[in-house]
Each structure stands twice: as C-alpha cells, then as structure tokens.
C-alpha cells in the first residue's frame, strides 16, 4: 500500500484528502479530514500501518504529483497527458531512490541522442523534458520523499533554436493573395490560415474558435494555455466579412472550422493545409507557428508597441515574443519608427 497526500480541498470540495493506493489491484481509496492538521495525522497513522511498503516508484510518484497539480490547470486532462509523457518517455519506472546524480546524468545524455519522429531529437524538446523532470524532482524533495535531488546539477545540452523561419515580405503577400482567393471560393482551410495570420493566434486557438466568438470585426479568443490567453482582438474587415459568411446561420456553440469532426482536430490540420498553399504559391514551406512570428514582426515594423504585440499573441511579457517570434531587425525597425513618429508628431 502507498499513502499519498494530504491534498487540499479541490473545486467543489471542502475536505482534505489522503489517498491509499494498492499497486496490486490498482485501486485507490480516499479518506477525508476536516482540517490540514487532521489530514497530516491521518497520513502519519496510515504510513505507520504500512511501514513495510516497498519504495515508491517514479510512475507512482508521478501520478501523485499530477493529482496534486491538476486543480490548478485550466485544461487538466490535456496538460496531465503532456506532463506525464515528458517524464515517462525517458525516466524508467524504478524506485525513486534508485536514481542518483550519476544515473540522472546518464539518462539525460541518453535521451539527447535518441531519434525523434523527424530525425534526431531537437534540443528544445529534450530541454523541455529536463525542465519538467527537474520540477517533479524538486517536488519529491519538498515532500521529503527523497533526501537529495539527483537532477539539480544536470545542465541542458546543446542550444535550442529560438523562433521559426519566417516568410519574406513578397512571399507573405503572395501567400496572402492566394489565401484570400481560395477563402472567397469557400475553402475553410485558407480562411483558417488567414485568421491566424491577421490575429497571430495559436493553431489550437484558431481551431477552437466557435461561431459565438465572432462579433463583427471582434474575435473573442478563449485560449487555455495561460491566464493571458483569453483576449479580444480586432480582425481585418475583409477577413471578418469572409468569416461572417462562413458562420452564417450556424449555432453559436459550433466550432467554426472542421465542424465535420467529432472533436477539435490537432494543429496538424492546419500544418497540412498551410504546406499545400505554400507549395501552390511556389514559396518555401513554413509552419503555422511561423505565421505568429510573421504577425508579430509585421506589427512591430508598422509601429505597434512591444506590449501590444505580446498581448495580442497571448504572452505575459514581450520577452517571450522577442525570443521565439519577432525578428530582431523588426523590433529595431519598430523602435526607430516610433522615435521618428514622436519627434515629428504634429505640435
């Protein structure tokens, strides 16, 4: 038997929980207490009764960590799967006290040399694995489930590429004209990409838009990635007109794009269509996230402030926008134009 907790009251609950887990049957049982103190005493008592319990394994502890963090996540099931995969993909299910500093370094070095779906694993990917794993092991240390953090001194290997290749001005205009032409002829893939290009949305945000989220040129984005993801944006009027036509006489709760699918499709839905339009326009292929970068670069060059651009993309600060999306020269051009505008403003 394993004893997890105590866990604070979650949404809709008033009591603290201590969880008993049986690794043989896979069953869990929750015992409740009115206060944190009572829950602590209950946990101590239960642990004394199960002192012969074998050491907690990585995956068992991971389930406990995710269970504790779940109430804070806006999209708990999706985030839980993502977090779980980031650790299970390279950390074996062994007792947590079997992984020391040397083993932690060996595991990380091994994962940096593995092959991903499209070739060698990218630095950004295994950096993400390491970051999540470090957070998990710090939690184990805080809970006094381990005596030392074996990942504390493991450093990221390699340099992650920041940002995605962006289209040049002429390429962007060529793609935009093609997308408008196809959207006018009823191709919803072209319309979805136009919406992303003009609003700088994440692919999942475009695919998650509902008919009721569009009010004239206003688009209300119900993003779930962070607290800044919910925002109201103004859409370029000609695109808004095409979007209104596409949404006409449809239920407000219905998804705007890929409504024939039972569930919201993955971002790959937009990847495939964007690649097809890039090929048709005879320009280099880019990914949907590259269009977010293009949006921010164009906005900055047109004189938008860094805070406005960061807010539009749903970022908490411009630092994220500058590192992963906006081109450095676009940032400088935007600064120069704002200085000119300030110095030569009409008195």
Secondary structure, DSSP 8 states (H G I E B T S, - for coil): -EEEEEE---TT--SEEEEEEETTTTEEEEEEESSHHHHHHHHHHHHHHTTT----BHHHHHHHHHHHHGGG-TTHHHHHHHHHHHHHTTS-SSBGGG--HHHHHHHHHHHHTSEETTEE--HHHHHHHHHHHHHHHHHHHHTTS-SS-TTTT----S----S-----HHHHHHHHHHHHHHHHTT-HHHHHHHHHHHHT--HHHHHT-BGGGEETTEEEEE--SSTT-EEEEE--HHHHHHHHHHHTT--TTSBSS-TTSSS---THHHHHHHHHHHHHTTS----HHHHHHHHHHHHHHTT--HHHHHHHHT-SSHHHHHHHTS-HHHHHHHHHHHHHHHHT---
